[in-house]
Amino acid sequence: MKKIVILGAGFSSLSAANYLAQMGYKVKILEKNNLIGGRANVLKREGFTFDMGPTFYWMPDVFDKFFQDFGKKPSDYYTLTQLIPSYRIYFGSQDYIDNYADIPRMKETFEAIDPGSGQRFERFMTNAKKNYDIAIKDLVYQPGESIFELVTLDAALKLDEFVKTIRYDAKQVSSNPKIQKIIEFPILFLGATPSNTPMFYNFMNYADIGLGTWHPKGGMHQVALAMKDLAISQGVEIQTGEAALEIVIEQNLVTKVRTEKGTYDCDILLSGADYAHTEALMPEKYRQYTQNYWNQRALAPSAMLFYVGFEGKIPEMIHHSLFFDSDFEQHIAAIYTNKSWPTAPLFYTSFPSMSDDTVAPQGKEAGIFLIPIATDIDQDKSNPKDYLDEIFRRIHENTGIDLREKVIFYEYFGIRDFQNVYHSLRGNAYGLANTLLQTHILRPRLKSKKVNNMYFSGQLTVPGPGVPPAIISGNIVSQLIKKYHP
Ligand SMILES: Cc1cc2nc3c(=O)[nH]c(=O)nc-3n(C[C@H](O)[C@H](O)[C@H](O)COP(=O)(O)OP(=O)(O)OC[C@H]3O[C@@H](n4cnc5c(N)ncnc54)[C@H](O)[C@@H]3O)c2cc1C
């Protein structure tokens, strides 16, 4: 039985571990942190439970497929609820639109704002669905080994959609800025901007308005626990609190991984830890990408995150909200062009306790707040508390609710934490952006070109950022391993 060591216990590693164990490999996971789940980390304090990373459960079909591949279903492990509405977008004081996973309803909403846009939106969604089907059927489960993987008839007919951008596409639906922002929002999940993301990625709009936003009871960490339980039932060993410190390579083959606690022999090594960090654990001549290469990649943003326990309920808010009440372009420039601390940033709020009574004590509310920020910026040049105050000020301005007096405690997680806790490249929150020049074969490879038994998975490789792509990444890397090391 071939021995595989996997670094990290994020979604991509857990997914790969399950597939590889099913294929008959002996799998051991070494995870640096004390908890599994990677970015889907969890903070527990005073009876509150906060998802520290992902909070949107999108593309339920990908989770269904994963569990089905093992004769299971998500409901064997966790309870899912669809959020209705999916989320709210604020544009100013008492000025908001609720987003529903309901195309006719959203068509009516758009039509009321900009007559004529409803029908264009409907056509847009028909195309977004087509692209979703092509992406899921033909593209995202490809390993990115060759450009010919993209040469399917359906994909070839869509070539112009890889040249035009999401911004262009949104403008075809309406010139109204609110409608454009609603259409552009899902792209932010890919870590890129609407003006540099191919129009083909409008399949994310189908994920949003076609398939809906779901919530696993207890939070996203429950999904990672489910995948862990499945892995253990298949004989996978998981050691937490054990970071790989060195990857030993002899004659182009990884032979061992060293940690503080021991040395582990392996026939194959797979790393789901951040790609650049993993390569830094190897002798320089075996690294495929230079520091300069990594410095030049367009990364998904970093983030300022606040986890807040509130006294009392806050019925005026809903589970997920986006505050797009300030200048979108100025914030995007601060993230991608100027690399500066933003003034008047857009932000996201989540109150999971509004639809899940397990994540806050009775009569209290758990709040999660996120501001996307540039990678690489100096944490010491900002005061997180000022940003939390700005969030509370803007919530007050937009909704009339004063949250400040309800705060029991808050905890902060920022760019330096991403680096220390996850060994994140330049402090990225969720990997390498899916821009045109960083798609498919143009992303860091799943299989090392220099070390014959070394593989990578996760959000810096194929297909890209997000929980569903991480799960898919684990699937495709396990098939590559089977192909080259049966
Ligand atoms: C704040 C935030 C919000 C997000 N929101 C969403 C969302 O709503 N929906 C969505 O779908 N996606 C979301 N994402 C993205 C999604 O969470 C990630 O893309 C996905 O979880 C990444 O999984 P992964 O397996 O690639 O990597 P990770 O989760 O980063 O796992 C890598 C693991 O490797 C470990 N590791 C690092 N170095 C070593 C070492 N030397 N030895 C051993 N282990 C090591 C790390 O500790 C980590 O556990 C969000 C991410 C963040 C940070």
PDBQT file of the ligand as one rigid body, heavy atoms in Angstrom, charges set to zero:
ROOT
HETATM    1  C1  LIG A 501     -12.479  35.305   5.683  1.00  0.00    +0.000 C 
HETATM    2  C2  LIG A 501     -12.766  34.336   4.582  1.00  0.00    +0.000 A 
HETATM    3  C3  LIG A 501     -14.035  34.257   4.052  1.00  0.00    +0.000 A 
HETATM    4  C4  LIG A 501     -14.307  33.342   3.023  1.00  0.00    +0.000 A 
HETATM    5  N1  LIG A 501     -15.592  33.233   2.588  1.00  0.00    +0.000 NA
HETATM    6  C5  LIG A 501     -15.921  32.207   1.752  1.00  0.00    +0.000 A 
HETATM    7  C6  LIG A 501     -17.285  31.899   1.542  1.00  0.00    +0.000 A 
HETATM    8  O1  LIG A 501     -18.186  32.545   2.093  1.00  0.00    +0.000 OA
HETATM    9  N2  LIG A 501     -17.573  30.847   0.714  1.00  0.00    +0.000 N 
HETATM   10  C7  LIG A 501     -16.596  30.102   0.120  1.00  0.00    +0.000 A 
HETATM   11  O2  LIG A 501     -16.905  29.154  -0.621  1.00  0.00    +0.000 OA
HETATM   12  N3  LIG A 501     -15.284  30.367   0.343  1.00  0.00    +0.000 NA
HETATM   13  C8  LIG A 501     -14.932  31.385   1.166  1.00  0.00    +0.000 A 
HETATM   14  N4  LIG A 501     -13.617  31.622   1.494  1.00  0.00    +0.000 N 
HETATM   15  C9  LIG A 501     -12.570  30.865   0.794  1.00  0.00    +0.000 C 
HETATM   16  C10 LIG A 501     -12.400  29.442   1.324  1.00  0.00    +0.000 C 
HETATM   17  O3  LIG A 501     -12.512  29.426   2.711  1.00  0.00    +0.000 OA
HETATM   18  C11 LIG A 501     -11.022  28.912   0.930  1.00  0.00    +0.000 C 
HETATM   19  O4  LIG A 501     -10.792  29.129  -0.456  1.00  0.00    +0.000 OA
HETATM   20  C12 LIG A 501     -10.858  27.435   1.223  1.00  0.00    +0.000 C 
HETATM   21  O5  LIG A 501     -11.317  27.123   2.512  1.00  0.00    +0.000 OA
HETATM   22  C13 LIG A 501      -9.382  27.079   1.074  1.00  0.00    +0.000 C 
HETATM   23  O6  LIG A 501      -9.163  25.725   1.357  1.00  0.00    +0.000 OA
HETATM   24  P1  LIG A 501      -7.722  25.100   1.101  1.00  0.00    +0.000 P 
HETATM   25  O7  LIG A 501      -7.827  23.659   1.390  1.00  0.00    +0.000 OA
HETATM   26  O8  LIG A 501      -7.229  25.500  -0.238  1.00  0.00    +0.000 OA
HETATM   27  O9  LIG A 501      -6.693  25.831   2.100  1.00  0.00    +0.000 OA
HETATM   28  P2  LIG A 501      -6.705  26.159   3.655  1.00  0.00    +0.000 P 
HETATM   29  O10 LIG A 501      -8.054  26.185   4.193  1.00  0.00    +0.000 OA
HETATM   30  O11 LIG A 501      -5.883  27.375   3.848  1.00  0.00    +0.000 OA
HETATM   31  O12 LIG A 501      -5.920  24.922   4.298  1.00  0.00    +0.000 OA
HETATM   32  C14 LIG A 501      -4.527  24.864   4.328  1.00  0.00    +0.000 C 
HETATM   33  C15 LIG A 501      -4.096  24.267   5.648  1.00  0.00    +0.000 C 
HETATM   34  O13 LIG A 501      -2.684  24.050   5.623  1.00  0.00    +0.000 OA
HETATM   35  C16 LIG A 501      -2.180  24.263   6.927  1.00  0.00    +0.000 C 
HETATM   36  N5  LIG A 501      -0.731  24.454   6.894  1.00  0.00    +0.000 N 
HETATM   37  C17 LIG A 501      -0.042  25.568   6.512  1.00  0.00    +0.000 A 
HETATM   38  N6  LIG A 501       1.277  25.341   6.613  1.00  0.00    +0.000 NA
HETATM   39  C18 LIG A 501       1.427  24.068   7.045  1.00  0.00    +0.000 A 
HETATM   40  C19 LIG A 501       2.550  23.261   7.344  1.00  0.00    +0.000 A 
HETATM   41  N7  LIG A 501       3.817  23.707   7.206  1.00  0.00    +0.000 N 
HETATM   42  N8  LIG A 501       2.353  21.998   7.805  1.00  0.00    +0.000 NA
HETATM   43  C20 LIG A 501       1.086  21.519   7.960  1.00  0.00    +0.000 A 
HETATM   44  N9  LIG A 501      -0.015  22.242   7.701  1.00  0.00    +0.000 NA
HETATM   45  C21 LIG A 501       0.157  23.500   7.234  1.00  0.00    +0.000 A 
HETATM   46  C22 LIG A 501      -2.946  25.482   7.389  1.00  0.00    +0.000 C 
HETATM   47  O14 LIG A 501      -2.899  25.588   8.806  1.00  0.00    +0.000 OA
HETATM   48  C23 LIG A 501      -4.346  25.185   6.849  1.00  0.00    +0.000 C 
HETATM   49  O15 LIG A 501      -5.103  24.480   7.811  1.00  0.00    +0.000 OA
HETATM   50  C24 LIG A 501     -13.290  32.515   2.518  1.00  0.00    +0.000 A 
HETATM   51  C25 LIG A 501     -12.004  32.585   3.053  1.00  0.00    +0.000 A 
HETATM   52  C26 LIG A 501     -11.741  33.477   4.080  1.00  0.00    +0.000 A 
HETATM   53  C27 LIG A 501     -10.367  33.511   4.676  1.00  0.00    +0.000 C 
ENDROOT
TORSDOF 0
